[in-house]
Amino acid sequence: MAEPIIMPRQGQSVESCILTEWKVNVGDQVAEGDVLAVIETDKASFDLESTAAGTVLALFWEADDDVPVLANVAVVGNDGEDVEEFRPDNGSATSAPEPVAAEVPSSAPQVTEAPASASSESAVAPFSGSTIATGGVSAGVSPRARKLALRHGLDPETLEGTGPNGRVIERDVEAVISGRPRLSASAISKARDGLEAPIRGKGLAGMALASDMREPGAIEGAKVEPVKGIRKLVAERMIQSLQTSAQLTLNTHFELTAAQAYRKERVEAGKSKISINDLIAYAQIQALGAHPEMNAHFLGNRFAVFEKVHLGIAVDSPRGLMVPVVKEASELSLEALSAEIKKLAIACREGTIQPDDLSGGSCTLTNLGMLGVSTFTPVLNVPEVAILGVGGIELKPKRLESGEIEYAEFLPLSLTIDHQAVDGAPAARFLQTLVSQLEENPGQPLSITNE
Amino acid sequence: MKYDFAVIGAGPAGYIAAKKAASAGKKVLLVEKKKLGGVCLNEGCVPSKTLLQAAKTYRHAKHGSIFGVEVEGIRFDFPKAHQHKNNVMNKMRDGIAGLMKKYKVDVVEGEAKLLPNFQIEIEGETHETTDILLCTGSSPAIPPIPGVDLEHVVDSTGILDRESLPNHLVVVGGGVIGCEFACMYASVGVQVTVLEAMPEICPNLDPEVSASLREGLAKKGVNFNLGAKVQSISADKVSYADDSGSNELEADLVLVATGRRPNTKNLGLEELGLDIDDRGGVRVDNRGATNIPGLWAAGDVTGQAWLAHAASRMAEVVVNNITGRKDHMRYDSMPAVVYTSPEVAVVGLTKEEAEARGIKVKVGRIPMAINARYIAENPDETGFCKVILEADTRKLLGVHMVGGACSEMIFGATAMLETELREEEIEEIVFPHPTTSEIIKDVFMAVR
C-alpha cells in the first residue's frame, strides 16, 4: 500500500525546509529509517528518513525546493501503485519523464505554412519543423533548447544531444554558442551522464576526450563540491556577522590554580566531574548577570537585553560548526549546566539535535583550547553582542606576595564584542568580573561571593 | 643574422618544423651538419624500406607459382637495388630542399654550437634567434662487445652501404631494426640468424604480436636465438651464451642493432645547463619545452618514441606552441610499424599496459586468414588482428596487427583512438570490400 512521506516539522518556528539533496531515485528500494533526502532549516541540516518500506514511487520536489512542513515529499509503496492522490499542488514531479510528444513547439512555424508568408518576420524559418523532415528516431529538443538555439540562429535538430536518449537540451545549445570543443564519441557518453567539457580538451585540435569530462563547475587539480547543508548556513552566518557588526576582540587570561583545585575538591568529595569549560560557562553566566548589556541582541535600531542567559555553546560536529543553546542557563546549577552542555554536544555530534535547540541564544562560548590553539578571535553569533573564546593552557610566571616568581597555569580568554552595541571599557569590566570569579570563586554563584 | 626560429637538425622533426614555422611567418634558420632529411631519409626509414621492397619483389617473383606465375632465371642484383635506393633518397632530398626554398627557410650546412643568449655559432659565424628547436636525432648505440670494431661488423647505417650479399648475416639485437634487416637479407637468400638477449624479439610490442612476427620471419628463413648474449666477435665467428652455455656462429657480416642514443654531444648543451635525463635524452614536457624557456626539443634527441612520425608530430607541437596554438603530444595514439614481411602495425595500449593502468579490458583477436583479400594476396602468411577495449564503455584502447601491408591501414585505428570511438560507433563505419582493412571491423565479433 502506497504511503506518502511528509516533510516533518523541524521545531515550532519552522514553516518550510529546503530539500538540499535527494539520496534516492524513483525505483529504489528503501526500508523504514533509510535516508531519503537531506533537508535544512535556516539553522541546520537534517536527514529526512523514510517512514515506510518499499519502492520509491515518486519524488514530488526537486533539490533546492523550499518545501512547506507537513507537505508530501515522496511516495513509498509497491511497484505500479498510483501516486496521484498524494501529489502536492505545487510539486514538480519527477516520477515520470515528460512525454517526448509534448516537445513539438507550439510556437514554431507550421510546415503547412504557405511560402508566401516568408516575407514575415520569421527569418529563422528554414529549419523549422525539421523534426518531421529528418524522419529518424529522435529524442527531440527541449523547448528551452529550441528557444535558445533559434535565438542564436542555430538549428537545434543538427546538434548533438546529451540529454536522456540523446535529447537536445539547453546545455547542448550553450556548448555550441560558448565555443565548447567538439566531444569525442566517448566524451559524448560522459556528457549524457551529466559531465561537462572544458573550454579546450586534450584530444585532436582541442577535442574533449572522455578523460577531460568533469563535473559541472569542476576545477582542474581540485575536488569541487557544492556548498550545502550546514556549511552553507555557517558561511552565510559568518559573512553576515562580519558585514553587519563592528567586531572588537579583547584578550586576557586567568590563572587556573583555583579552578583546578575546585575540580579536585569535587572529585575528592565524591561529586560529579566538572570540566574547566563548564566552570568558564558557569562564570560567564554569572558575569553576564552582573553586566546585562553583554547579554543582549543588537538589532540595528533596537537593543534587546535578555533577562535570563541563554548560553550558546559552539560544537565541532561531523557536519560542521553547530551552536546549541542552553536555554535559561542562568537558572541552572553548575551540575545541571554541565549535564545540559554535555547532552547538547552529544546530540550535535550524533545528528539528533532539534532545530529549536539551535536557536534563541543570548551570548556564546567557544573553546579551541583542546585543539592546541593558544588564542584566537571569535566571530560574533549575530545579533548577539558578545562571544567568549577560550584558548589553550599556558605556563606563565607569576609574582607571589613574597616577591618570588613561580610558574602557574593560565588560560587565555578572548572576548569579541559588537562595538556598535558595547564599548571597550564595559566589555573589559565584564572580563574583570569573569576572571576574578574564575580565579577566586570558581563554580560559585556571583551573588554569594559578593557578600 | 637575427632569426625568429632556429632549427638544429634537418630530419623529420627539423624540416617539418622549419616549413611550418616559416609558413606561419617566422624567419627560420635550418642547420644540418650532414644531409637534409636526417637519419630517416639518409640512414634509416627510407633506404631500408626501399631495400625491403626490392627483397619483397624478388621473393614474389620467386614464389609466384602459387598464382600461376612461373619465372625462370630470377636473379637479385643488389647494386641495382642500391641504385634505386639512392635515386629515392636523392629525389626526397631534392624535395626537401625545394620545400625549404619555397618557404624561404635559410638552410645552413655545418655543425651548430649553442651559445648563451640564444646565439648559435655555425662554422665560425654567429646567428641570433628568439626560439630554438633542438632536433639533432640519434645514432646507433654500440655495445662494448670485443670485436665490435672489426671491418665486417656494421651498424644500421653501415649496412645500408653494403652492396654485396654475405653468406651468413648475424644480427645482434632482435628489435625493430634488427628484424627489418633480417627479413630483407633472408628474403634474398642470405642465411640469417638473430641473436636476442631477451626471451622474445621486439619486447615493447604486444607479446602475441612479437611471437607471431618471429614465427612469420622464421617461415622466411630467419633463425632466432632468444636469450642469447653476445660475448665476442672474431673475423669469422660470433660467440654468445644462452641457457645451453657458450655457442658460436659463423658470420661474414654482423649487424649490431642494439638500440640508439640521442645526439646531445658537442652542441654546447651542458654549458647552457640543459636538463638531460638518465638515458641521455633532452628532457621535455608534452609540448616539447625544455627547462630553458625558448629552447625546445623534438624527435630522437628527447629519447622518446624513436619514430620519425613521432618526431614530425613533436615538431608540429612545438611550432604550434610557439605560434600561439595550444597543442601537446598524445603518445597513447602514436602508431608504430615494423616493415617486415609480414608487417606489424600497432597503435594504442596493449592489454598488459591497460591493465597496468588499472583499466578493465576486453580483448578480441581474429586471424588474418578469415579475410578474403588477405588470403588471396598472402596465401602463405599468417598474422592476426587484436583489439583492446575498455570493458565498461567498450571504448577502443588499442589495435595490434601482424600481416600483409597492415602499416597502410593503422592510421584508421589511430583516427579511431584519437576520436575515442567505441565499438558502437565503429560498427557504423563502412569498410570497403574486399580489403584487408575489414579485419579491423570484423575483429569486434571476437571481443569477449
Interface residues (C-beta under 8 A of the other chain):
Chain A: S184 A185 S186 A187 S189 R200 K202 G203 L204 G206 M207 L209 A210
Chain B: K326 H328 R330 T393 K395 E418 T419 E420 L421 R422 E424 E425
